[in-house]
């Protein structure tokens, strides 16, 4: 997938992963970038998260993002902070940038291990000569337990493109998850507008995803603009939201051990906050996720999750459908359980919920819970 105008990227093997798979990548723009960032709300935060959040308040331009996988560089004390800063400095030197402050950093992998800086010192100076104009190597190099790369693109009417790559498979839950997302666009947009827009979009995409109820200390979703192409503001906003939700679904579909993508659509809510909460609560219910894996239309688990979601709901008019079959509407509804079980035996399971108290809506995405999830996390190493 080709990058938008103004961007170059690369992904290589630096030897950080014991598997020998690609684990070091770089995004670069000669143009100063307009950018926005959302990060984990976990009180435990990796050095890259803390540093990037500080950079949000800086007026320094941004030209690059360096990403390592296989090592989270988190809970590593002062040495981890020093190593993260050096990684930015090595990139700045390699790209002939004025300051390491023009370089953002990202890490993902195992918590509590120091970075092998000798390998990074060896590899980073070579990245400039390997930069290309597509996403393939970048998308592969950011993965950890993911089974597939995650990329998406939107071409806007009249010109302008948005391209994104993401990683995430486990330790996924709202308030961000073990996921990294890097979205690049050549559309002209000012910093204030982009930051307001990105916060709203993340709230309806990456923060509406759950795999296992855990939130990691390294998560970030970053959007960057090279400002090469003028485009309609409303069209850009819609395209950016579409792309973020596309990447969100890809992460949920590739959840550790997952065999199904679970989509929860809530309407009839008193507020968007309530709609989001109800959708997330159902999507994150371990009991319901296990039922989905077994093709069991156990609607009681859905209704129970809605009831504990803190959303306002009219229980006498609450309506729940699974695969377009109404299973509850204030009272249990008659349905063919065997036929519905067969309808759930597919890669996409959709639940529709009407809270019957308002006109607001939201969606959340998750996956089924399988035995393979336990196996992957019992044996996890990167």
N, C-alpha and C positions, 0 to 999 in steps of 0.2 A: 504494500500500500504506500503510495507516494506521500511525502510530507507536504504540508502547506508551504507557500512561498516564504523564503527567509530562514527555513529550518534545515539543519543537518543532524544526523544522529548515527550512533554506532553501538554495538554490543559485542563484547569479547570475553574470552576466558582468561581470568587473572589467577585462577587457582585457589579462590576462596572457598569454593564448594568441593567437598570430598568426592563428589560425583564426577567432577571434571567438566560439568556443563557451564555454559556462559554465565558470568556473574558480575560483570562490570559494564556499565553503559553510560552514554553521554548524549545529552541534547544540547545543541549549540545554535546560536543566532548571532550573526555579526551586528544585526540591528538591536538596539536596546529594547527589551521586552516589557510590555504592559502585562501585569500578572496578578493572580489572586491565589489564595491558599486556604484550605480548611484542613484541620488536623484532628487527631485523636483527642478525646477529653479524658483519657486515662491519666491519673495523677502521676503514674510512672511514664515518663516520656524519654524517648531516645534522644541522643545528642543532636541528630539531624532535625528533629521536630522542634526542639527548643531554639536552635539556631535560626531556622527558617521563620519561626514566629517573630523573632527579634527583627529579622530582615524586613518583615511586613511594615514596620514602622520607620524604615530607612528610606531616604530619597535616592540612594545609590541605584543605578540601573542594574538590571539582571541580563546576563548574556548566556548563561549555561546552567544545566542541572546535571550533576553526577550522581549515579545510582549504583550501589553495590547490593548484591543479593547473596544469601548464604550466611550472613552475619548481621544481626540487628544492631550491633554496637549500642546496646542498651543495658542499663544497670552496670556500667563499666567505669563509673566514677570519673575523676578528673582526666584520667588517661583517655577515656572514650571521647571526651570533649576535645582534647588536644588532637586526637587522631582524626576526628571529624573535620576540625579546622584545617589540619594539614591536607586532607583530601581535597578540600576546596582550593587551597593554595597551589597544590600540584596541578590542578586543572587550569587555574588562572595562568600559571607559568607556561603551561603547555600551549595555551591558546593566545598567549601574549596579551592577556587582559590586565588592566591597570591595577586591579585589586581582587583578592579572594572574595570580597564582599559582593562581587558581581556573579558569584557562583552559588547556587543552592545545592543542598545535599539531600540524599535519601538513602536509607538502608533498610533491609528486610532479611529476616532469617532467625537464627537461634539467639535467644537472649542470654547475656551474661558472659560472652566471649569477646576478647579483644580482637580488633582487626589485625590482619597480617599486613602491616604497613610496608614491609619489604616488597611484597608482591605488588602492592598498589604503586609504590615508588618506581617499580620496574615497568609497569604497564601503562600508567596514565600518560606519561610523556609521548607514547606512541598513538594515542587516540586521535589526535588531530588529523593525521595522515590517513586514517581509516574511516573518516566521516562519510556517510552516504546520504541519499535523498529518499530512503524508504524506511518503513517501520519494522521490518522483519527481524533484524538482529536485535534491535532495542526491545521489542516485545518478548523475545525469547530470554534475554539476559536478565530481566527483572523477576522471573518466575522462581517460586520455591516448590511447594507441593502441588502446584497447578498441573493439570494434565494437558491443558491446551493454552496457547497464546490467546490474548483477548485484545482485539483491535476493532475500531469502528470509524466511519467517516461520514460526513455530511457535506454535500456540495450545494451551496445556496444559489437560488435563482439570481442571475445577473452577475455572478462571480463571488469568489470567497469560498474557502474550504475550512472545515473543522475536522481534525483527525485526533483520535485518542488511542492510547494503549493503557492497559491496566493489568494488575496481578491480584490474586486473592483466591483462596480456596478454603482455608480454615481459619479459626479465630476471627470469625466474621459476626459482627453485631452492630446495631445502630450506635451513633456517636462515634462513628467510624469503626472500621474493622481492620483485620490484617489485610489491608489492601493498599496498593499504591495506584494512583491514576494520574496520568500525564496527558493533558489535552492541549493541543497546539492549533492555533488558527492564524490566518493571515488577514483577518478582518480588522479594520480600524475600529478601536473602542477605547475610551478613556479609562483610566485606572479606577476612578470612583464608580463609574457605571459597572465595570466588570466585577468589582468586588461585591457590590450589592447584588448583582445578578447571580454570581456564582454561589453566594450563601443560600439564596433561595433555591437554586437548582440542586445543590447538594442535599438540602433538606428533603427534596422530593425524589431523590435517586439514591446516592450512596449511603445516606442515613436512613433509608427504608429497606435495608438489606440485612438478612440474618442467616447464618448457617448453623452456629452452635452456641450462641449466647455469650461468647467471649469477645472482648474488645482489646485490641493490641496496643502497645505503646509506640508504634512506629507509623501508624496510618497517616496518609495525607492524600489529598486530591488537589492537584495543581493545574491551573489553566494559564496559558502563555499566549500572548498575541504579538506578532511581528509588525502589524499595522500596515500591511502592503496594499490591501484591497478595501474599497468602500463598499458597504452593504447596508441594506435596510435593517434598522435596529430591531424591529419586531421579528423579522425573519431570522436574524442572528440569534436572538434569545430562544426562539422556538427550536432552531437547529441545535443549539448547545444543549438544551434540555433533552431533546431526542437522543443525542449522542450519549449523554451521561446515563440515561435510563437504559440504553442499549448495553453499555459496559456493565451496568449494575446487574442486568439479567444474565449476562455472560458469566459474571462472578458467581452468582447464585447457582446457575446451571452446573458450574464446575466445582461446586462445594465438595469438600472431602467426602468420598464415598457416595456421593449423590447419584441417583438414577433419574430424578425428576426435578423439573423447575416448578416451584410452587408460587402462584400469583394470588395475592389476596387483594380484592378490590372492595373498598368501603365507600358507601354513599349514604345520604340521609343523615349526615352528622351535623351537630350544632356548630362545630368549628373545624378548621383544617387540622388543628392540633389534636382534637378528638379522633378525627378520621385516621390520621397517621398513627396514633397510639393504638387504636383498635386493630388496624391492619398489622402493625408490627407485633402486637401481642399474639395474635393468631399465628402469624408466620413463624414465630419463635417458640411456639408450644412444642416441647419435646414429645408429648403424648400424641398431638395431632400429626407431627412430622413422622412419627413411627407408624401411625395409622395410614398415612399417605403411602409410605413405603410398602405396606401390606395391602394396598388397594381397599382399605376398610373405610366405608362412608360413615364413620362414627361422628355424627354431627354434634353430639353432646360435648365433645372436646372443643369444638369451635365456639359454641354458645357459652361455655364456661370461660373460655379465654376472653371473649368479648366482655363478659360480666366483670372480670378482674382487671380490665384495661384502663380503668378510670375515665373512660369515655361516657358521656351522657347517652343513655339508650332507653327507648321505650320497649321494655321486655315483652309487653303484650302485643306489640306490632313488629318486633324484630323479625327480619326475614333473611334466611340463609339458603343459598343455592350452591351446589357442588356440581361442576361440569354441566351447568344450566338446568339442573334438576333441583326443584325446591324441596328441601328436607325439613325446614322449620319455618313457621310463620305464626309466631305467638304460641303455637302448639305444634307438636309433631305432625308432619304431613305424610300421607301415604306415598310410598315410592317402592320401586322394584330394587331391592338391595343388591341382588345378584347382577342386574343389568348395570347399576351404577358402579359397582365394583369393577366390572369389565371396562366401563368408560374411564375409570381412574387408572387402568393399566396402560399408561401412555407416558410420554416424556414431559407432558405439560398438564398440570392439574390447576384448575382455576376455581376459586371460591369467591362468590359475590355475597356481600353483607349489606343490608339496609338497616341503619340504626333507627330510622323512622322519627327523627326529631329535628331535622334541618335539611339544608341543601348543599352542604360541603362534602368533599370527597377526597380520597387519597388511596394510594396503592402501596403494597409492600411485597418484597420478593424473598423467597427462601428456597429450601429444598427438602427432600425427604431425609430421614435419619436411618442410616443402614448400619449393619454390622461392620461394614468396611470402614466406616468412620472411626470406630474404636480401634481397629487394626492399624490404620494409618497413624493414629496419634499414639498408640502404644509403641510403635516402632520408629517414630519420627526422628529423622536427622536430615540435614540438608547437604 
